[in-house]
Amino acid sequence: MHYEIFATVEDFEACNAMPYVRDWFAKLPELVEGGVKVTRMAVAAKPAPKDRAELGGTGQSAL
């Protein structure tokens, strides 16, 4: 699997517009078995909490 994460939609679009990326996408059908699945995920508007305390918990594990 291959994942890339971009800070903004504009960064994502700029990357996909690069000639070497377009060439790589064009070659994918001959390089893979079973097809290619692209999943586009949204940029979160609010960062995830850094620890459980921000979620209202104690930050301590029950283990």
Secondary structure as GFF3:
##gff-version 3
##sequence-region A 1 63
A	DSSP	alpha_helix	9	16	.	.	.	ID=ss1
A	DSSP	alpha_helix	19	31	.	.	.	ID=ss2
A	DSSP	three_ten_helix	52	55	.	.	.	ID=ss3
###
